[in-house]
Amino acid sequence: MTTRSTSPDQPLLSVALSDAPTRQARNSAALWTATGRCRGHEVIRRRGFVAVDGDVRAGLRILIQEPDLDPGELAELHELVRRAAGPANAEDPFSSTDLSHLGMRSWQMPVMLRQPGPVAEPELDVIRVRRPEDLQAAERIAIEGFELTGFTPYRPGELFPTTLIEQPGVDVFVALHDGEPAGVGVSVEDDGIGSHYWVGTSPAFRSRGVGRAVMLGSLAHLTHLPVTLTASKLGRPLYESLGYTVAASSTWWASQ
């Protein structure tokens, strides 16, 4: 199997494990800001958080940006959650902000970091999405794979707006199994770091190497950068096999 190497004219960067939560926080905010703007939703920026206030199906997304929110910021979060049109979800890669008083449940997932380096060629075809029909295929896989019942019945462009792939640094990938769309992954390059989101497999194609393929395909253009992600329990072994190391524990919150 051949490998894809870093470009000789691109300097290799590195990030300390202790910096990974901050870098993940900033990158996640970049993705959700781009998504929110493509959807026409309000983006609220404060020192300690970024929030994207959406409609009844998309809901409210909160991205904690600092480990020390002040009382005013906490009060504003409380009001945003109280008046959210749909479900409220929050990511706190620092695990330092308690939102339980807002009636939200929580769970933890590791923030992981991969330093720059070459990656293997995927064993399946992986395409970078450029056509609306491929974006819709990616969207359907994400909705099905992540069991996003709030986005059913399906409405094209609601999860992945058509203009999302036109946003700087945002790329959507689809892995093909015998020519059929089988896996999805989104990568975001921002401020000298890459991150992965929405890495999922259609239930019909699980345990066939699709997740590994889409990860390798989406890593190919990021080999000169440190890359972060937040891992599910099922995804963590795959990410560790690709060189990712646990850096911190992220707390995720969701309205009941």
C-alpha positions as CSV (number, residue, x, y, z in Angstrom):
1,M,0.0,0.0,0.0
2,T,1.4,3.4,-0.9
3,T,1.4,6.4,1.4
4,R,0.6,10.0,1.0
5,S,3.4,12.2,2.3
6,T,3.5,15.8,3.4
7,S,4.5,18.3,0.8
8,P,8.2,19.2,1.0
9,D,7.4,22.9,0.8
10,Q,5.0,22.9,3.7
11,P,6.5,23.2,7.2
12,L,5.4,20.6,9.7
13,L,3.6,22.1,12.7
14,S,2.9,20.6,16.0
15,V,0.6,21.2,18.9
16,A,1.1,20.2,22.6
17,L,-1.5,17.9,24.0
18,S,-2.3,20.6,26.6
19,D,-3.3,23.0,23.8
20,A,-5.6,20.5,22.0
21,P,-8.8,21.5,23.8
22,T,-8.4,25.2,22.9
23,R,-7.6,24.3,19.3
24,Q,-10.5,22.0,19.1
25,A,-12.8,24.6,20.5
26,R,-11.7,27.2,18.0
27,N,-12.0,24.8,15.0
28,S,-15.4,23.6,16.1
29,A,-16.6,27.2,16.3
30,A,-15.3,27.8,12.8
31,L,-17.4,24.8,11.4
32,W,-20.6,25.8,13.2
33,T,-20.2,29.5,12.3
34,A,-19.8,28.5,8.7
35,T,-22.8,26.1,8.9
36,G,-24.9,28.7,10.7
37,R,-24.3,31.4,8.2
38,C,-25.0,29.1,5.3
39,R,-28.4,28.2,7.0
40,G,-29.1,31.9,7.7
41,H,-29.1,31.4,11.5
42,E,-27.9,33.9,14.0
43,V,-24.2,33.6,15.2
44,I,-23.5,35.0,18.6
45,R,-19.8,35.6,19.5
46,R,-18.6,36.3,23.1
47,R,-15.2,35.9,24.8
48,G,-16.1,32.6,26.3
49,F,-18.5,31.0,23.8
50,V,-19.9,31.0,20.3
51,A,-23.5,30.1,19.8
52,V,-25.5,29.4,16.6
53,D,-29.2,30.0,17.2
54,G,-31.2,28.0,14.7
55,D,-34.7,26.9,14.0
56,V,-36.9,24.2,15.5
57,R,-35.1,21.4,13.7
58,A,-31.5,22.6,13.9
59,G,-31.8,24.0,17.4
60,L,-29.2,25.9,19.4
61,R,-25.5,25.0,19.2
62,I,-23.1,26.3,21.9
63,L,-19.3,26.1,21.5
64,I,-17.5,26.8,24.8
65,Q,-14.3,28.7,23.9
66,E,-12.7,29.4,27.3
67,P,-12.5,27.4,30.5
68,D,-13.6,30.4,32.7
69,L,-17.0,31.8,31.6
70,D,-18.0,34.9,33.6
71,P,-21.3,35.3,35.3
72,G,-22.6,37.5,32.4
73,E,-21.8,34.8,29.9
74,L,-23.4,32.1,32.0
75,A,-26.5,34.2,32.3
76,E,-26.7,34.8,28.6
77,L,-26.3,31.0,27.9
78,H,-29.2,30.4,30.3
79,E,-31.4,32.8,28.4
80,L,-30.3,31.3,25.0
81,V,-31.2,27.8,26.1
82,R,-34.5,29.0,27.7
83,R,-35.7,30.5,24.4
84,A,-34.2,28.1,22.0
85,A,-36.6,27.2,19.2
86,G,-35.3,23.6,19.1
87,P,-33.0,21.3,21.0
88,A,-30.0,22.8,22.7
89,N,-26.5,21.2,22.5
90,A,-23.2,22.4,23.9
91,E,-19.6,21.3,23.5
92,D,-17.1,22.0,26.3
93,P,-13.6,20.7,25.4
94,F,-12.3,22.0,28.7
95,S,-15.0,20.2,30.8
96,S,-15.1,23.2,33.1
97,T,-18.5,24.8,32.6
98,D,-21.4,23.2,34.5
99,L,-24.7,23.5,32.6
100,S,-26.7,21.1,34.6
101,H,-28.7,24.0,36.1
102,L,-30.1,24.6,32.6
103,G,-31.8,21.2,32.7
104,M,-29.3,19.6,30.4
105,R,-27.8,16.1,30.5
106,S,-24.1,15.5,29.9
107,W,-21.6,12.9,28.8
108,Q,-17.9,12.9,28.1
109,M,-15.8,12.0,25.0
110,P,-12.1,12.4,24.5
111,V,-10.5,15.2,22.5
112,M,-7.8,13.5,20.4
113,L,-4.7,14.9,18.6
114,R,-2.7,13.7,15.7
115,Q,0.6,15.3,14.9
116,P,1.6,15.9,11.2
117,G,2.7,12.9,9.2
118,P,1.9,10.7,6.2
119,V,-1.2,8.5,5.9
120,A,-1.9,5.4,3.9
121,E,-4.0,5.4,0.8
122,P,-7.6,4.3,1.6
123,E,-8.7,0.9,0.3
124,L,-12.0,2.4,-1.0
125,D,-12.6,5.3,-3.3
126,V,-13.1,8.5,-1.4
127,I,-14.3,11.6,-3.1
128,R,-14.2,15.2,-2.1
129,V,-17.7,16.5,-2.6
130,R,-18.2,19.1,-5.3
131,R,-21.7,18.2,-6.7
132,P,-25.0,18.9,-5.0
133,E,-26.1,15.2,-5.4
134,D,-23.0,14.0,-3.6
135,L,-23.5,16.5,-0.8
136,Q,-27.1,15.1,-0.4
137,A,-25.7,11.6,-0.3
138,A,-23.3,12.7,2.5
139,E,-26.1,14.4,4.3
140,R,-28.3,11.3,4.2
141,I,-25.5,9.1,5.5
142,A,-24.8,11.5,8.4
143,I,-28.5,11.7,9.3
144,E,-28.9,7.9,9.2
145,G,-25.6,7.0,10.8
146,F,-25.9,9.4,13.7
147,E,-29.7,8.7,14.0
148,L,-30.5,12.4,13.8
149,T,-34.3,12.0,14.1
150,G,-34.7,15.7,14.4
151,F,-33.8,16.0,10.7
152,T,-36.5,13.5,9.6
153,P,-38.4,13.5,7.4
154,Y,-35.4,14.4,5.2
155,R,-35.1,17.8,3.7
156,P,-32.2,18.3,1.3
157,G,-29.6,20.9,2.4
158,E,-30.9,21.2,6.0
159,L,-28.0,19.5,7.8
160,F,-25.4,20.2,5.1
161,P,-26.4,23.5,3.4
162,T,-25.6,23.6,-0.3
163,T,-23.1,26.4,0.1
164,L,-21.2,24.7,2.9
165,I,-18.7,23.2,0.5
166,E,-18.0,26.7,-0.8
167,Q,-16.8,27.9,2.7
168,P,-13.0,28.3,3.0
169,G,-11.4,25.4,4.8
170,V,-14.5,23.2,4.9
171,D,-14.5,19.9,2.9
172,V,-17.0,17.1,2.8
173,F,-15.9,13.6,1.8
174,V,-17.8,10.5,0.8
175,A,-16.4,7.0,0.8
176,L,-17.8,4.6,-1.9
177,H,-18.3,0.9,-1.5
178,D,-18.7,-0.8,-4.9
179,G,-19.7,2.6,-6.2
180,E,-22.4,3.2,-3.5
181,P,-22.1,6.1,-1.0
182,A,-21.3,4.4,2.2
183,G,-19.4,6.8,4.5
184,V,-19.1,10.5,5.3
185,G,-16.6,12.8,6.9
186,V,-16.2,16.6,7.2
187,S,-12.8,18.2,7.7
188,V,-12.1,21.8,8.6
189,E,-8.8,23.6,8.2
190,D,-8.6,26.8,10.2
191,D,-5.8,28.8,11.9
192,G,-3.1,26.2,11.3
193,I,-5.0,23.1,12.5
194,G,-7.4,20.5,11.0
195,S,-10.3,18.8,12.6
196,H,-12.8,16.1,11.7
197,Y,-16.6,16.1,12.1
198,W,-19.5,13.9,11.1
199,V,-17.4,10.8,10.5
200,G,-20.0,8.1,10.0
201,T,-21.0,5.1,8.1
202,S,-24.3,4.1,6.7
203,P,-25.7,1.2,8.8
204,A,-25.9,-1.0,5.6
205,F,-22.1,-0.7,5.2
206,R,-20.7,-1.0,8.7
207,S,-17.8,-3.3,9.5
208,R,-16.5,-3.0,5.9
209,G,-13.6,-0.6,6.4
210,V,-15.7,2.4,5.4
211,G,-14.9,4.5,8.5
212,R,-11.1,4.0,8.0
213,A,-11.4,4.8,4.3
214,V,-13.2,8.1,4.9
215,M,-10.7,9.1,7.6
216,L,-7.7,8.4,5.4
217,G,-9.3,10.2,2.5
218,S,-10.1,13.3,4.6
219,L,-6.6,13.3,6.2
220,A,-4.7,13.3,2.9
221,H,-4.8,17.1,2.5
222,L,-4.0,17.7,6.2
223,T,-0.8,15.7,6.6
224,H,1.2,18.8,7.2
225,L,-1.0,19.9,10.1
226,P,-1.8,18.8,13.6
227,V,-5.4,17.4,13.5
228,T,-7.9,17.1,16.3
229,L,-11.3,15.4,16.8
230,T,-13.7,14.4,19.5
231,A,-14.1,10.6,19.6
232,S,-17.0,8.4,20.3
233,K,-16.4,5.2,22.3
234,L,-16.8,3.1,19.1
235,G,-14.6,5.4,17.0
236,R,-11.7,5.7,19.4
237,P,-9.9,2.5,18.5
238,L,-9.9,3.5,14.8
239,Y,-8.5,6.9,15.6
240,E,-5.8,5.5,17.8
241,S,-4.8,3.2,15.0
242,L,-4.4,6.2,12.8
243,G,-2.0,8.0,15.3
244,Y,-4.5,10.0,17.4
245,T,-3.7,10.4,21.1
246,V,-6.1,11.3,23.9
247,A,-5.4,14.9,25.0
248,A,-8.4,15.8,27.3
249,S,-11.9,14.9,28.2
250,S,-14.6,17.0,26.5
251,T,-18.1,17.4,28.1
252,W,-21.1,17.5,25.8
253,W,-24.5,18.8,27.0
254,A,-27.9,18.3,25.5
255,S,-31.4,19.5,26.5
256,Q,-33.5,16.7,28.0
